[in-house]
Amino acid sequence: MINQVGQIMLYVNNQDAAVTFWTEKVGFHVIAEEDDGQGFRWIEIAPSNNTETSIVLHNKEQVDKMEPELNLGTPSLMFFTKDFNQLYRNLSSKNVKVGEIVELPNGRVFNFADDEENYFAVMER
């Protein structure tokens, strides 16, 4: 029986730029970085206050060579925050592309894009 989402794989074109985006603009921390010595590298990141679920940044081109049938599309991720307004202002001030705040029956939400135009959503919780 599955009892937890452990890691989410995010395939990116530029791992170093992705690490910079997630750490400097979004506030995540690098938990681990691995390199198999043959060019296959992955970086695990997570919000500073939650390491139960992490995101692992993989090089899209390398994964495609190893597993050409793998779906390398961006997963649709919804993040939760208690500091909704502050996060929105913070991302905006760091020149992150953010969408309009939308009122839904279950809370406010907005989306944002990383430097590779992958979109993610944030909901107030």
Beta strands, then each sheet from edge to edge (+ up, - down):
strand 1: 7-12
strand 2: 28-35
strand 3: 41-47
strand 4: 54-59
strand 5: 78-81
strand 6: 97-98
strand 7: 102-104
strand 8: 107-113
strand 9: 119-124
sheet 1: 1+ 4+ 3- 2+
sheet 2: 5+ 9+ 8- 6+
sheet 3: 5+ 9+ 8- 7+
end
